[in-house]
Amino acid sequence: MKYEAKCIIISRKKRPVKTDDLGRPCGIALFNINDAHKTNEVPKKILDFENVEKVVIQELKVGFFLAGADVIINRLKSLDITREGPNIIITGKQE
């Protein structure tokens, strides 16, 4: 599905119940500004996914923040996020 955002932050969420399954909850926050992690800006939308095994990011430059274990993608011109089985596929174009 296509979304409009300048920046997204991909976060792993805690499982409601601890299991040995590979899947876990994942959240993707969409922002209207770049470098949203440096501000107090509230996301314009948060996408929640359950039982995700892997997030695949194709053809985009990303940043990984060790302090929070989040992935940030800035300078987005277009964004497409789809679910394929247990995986989330993120594609798009950047400035």
Residue pairs with C-beta under 8 A, 6 or more apart in sequence:
1 80
1 81
1 82
2 78
2 79
2 80
3 30
3 45
3 79
3 80
3 81
4 30
4 79
5 30
5 31
5 32
5 44
5 45
5 76
5 79
6 31
6 32
6 33
6 34
6 74
6 75
6 76
7 30
7 31
7 32
7 33
7 34
7 35
7 36
7 72
7 73
7 74
7 75
7 76
8 28
8 29
8 30
8 31
8 72
8 73
8 76
8 79
8 90
9 28
9 29
9 31
9 36
9 37
9 43
9 70
9 71
9 72
10 26
10 27
10 28
10 55
10 70
10 71
10 72
10 73
10 90
11 26
11 27
11 28
11 29
11 68
11 69
11 70
12 24
12 25
12 26
12 69
13 24
13 25
13 26
13 27
13 48
14 25
15 24
15 25
16 25
21 51
22 53
22 86
23 50
23 51
23 52
23 53
23 86
24 51
24 52
25 48
25 49
25 50
25 51
25 52
26 48
26 49
26 52
26 55
26 88
27 46
27 47
27 48
27 49
28 46
28 47
28 49
28 81
28 88
28 90
29 36
29 43
29 45
29 46
29 47
30 43
30 44
30 45
30 46
30 47
30 79
31 41
31 43
31 44
32 41
32 44
33 39
33 41
34 74
34 75
35 72
35 74
36 43
36 72
37 65
37 68
37 70
37 72
47 81
49 83
49 88
51 86
52 86
52 87
52 88
53 86
53 87
54 86
54 87
54 88
55 71
55 87
55 88
55 90
56 87
56 88
56 89
56 90
57 71
57 73
57 90
57 91
58 89
58 90
58 91
59 91
59 92
60 73
60 76
60 90
60 91
60 92
60 94
61 73
61 74
61 75
61 94
62 71
62 72
62 73
63 71
63 72
63 73
63 74
64 70
64 71
64 72
65 71
65 72
73 90
73 92
73 94
74 94
75 94
75 95
76 92
76 93
76 94
76 95
77 92
77 93
77 94
77 95
78 92
78 93
79 90
79 91
79 92
80 89
80 90
80 91
80 92
81 88
81 89
81 90
82 88
82 89
83 89
